[in-house]
Amino acid sequence: MFARRHSLPPLRAARWIAVLLSCAALAACGGDEGNGDDDTDVAPTDTGDDMAGPACDIDPTLSSLRMEYFEKSCTFGGCHDAASAKAELDLSSTNSTLHSDLVGQPANDEFAFNRGKLLVVAGDSANSFLYQKVADLFERDEGDLMPQGSPNVVDPDCRVAMLKAWIDAGASDN
């Protein structure tokens, strides 16, 4: 009678055993993170000079950036196209116009403008407001990360890297 009084009904005992086994399995999954002792096969990573990796279809040229980055990420939603040109920035224009609209032009954000920031500083991506806005390197009073509504940097290994490379190489009208 004593054993019966303190034992769990069979169904309830089975549930407890299942819960305990699940906890043990979960604990075993995360216990050795980062020690390098697991035998999991990992695909090799590209360690070559290609910053963007094998999947990047953008070259660090203005024409490639305009067609493969700006037109696909910045103008299609009516943000930076000729019709709306938010922040007075039309990224859908031809290369010559786009180059003169970007390089050496003051940022249109009030706070960035007051800090003397330029959209693109040829040869200096770190001080180019356009790069700062897509790489999440701007001051928090200077608006939002682009594209609008993105919680994180979008495609840092391709699009953002190629924009940086183009600016750092002198932001040529190419």
Buried (B, 14 or more C-beta within 10 A) or exposed (E): EEEEEEEEEEEEEEEEEEEEEEEEEEEEEEEEEEEEEEEEEEEEEEEEEEBBEEEBEBBBBBBBBBBBBBBEBBBEEEBBBEEEBBBEBBBBBEBEEBBEBBBEBEBBBEBBBEEEBBBBBBEBBEBBBBBBBBBBBBEEEBBEBBBEEEEEBBBBBBBBBBBBBBBBBEBEBB
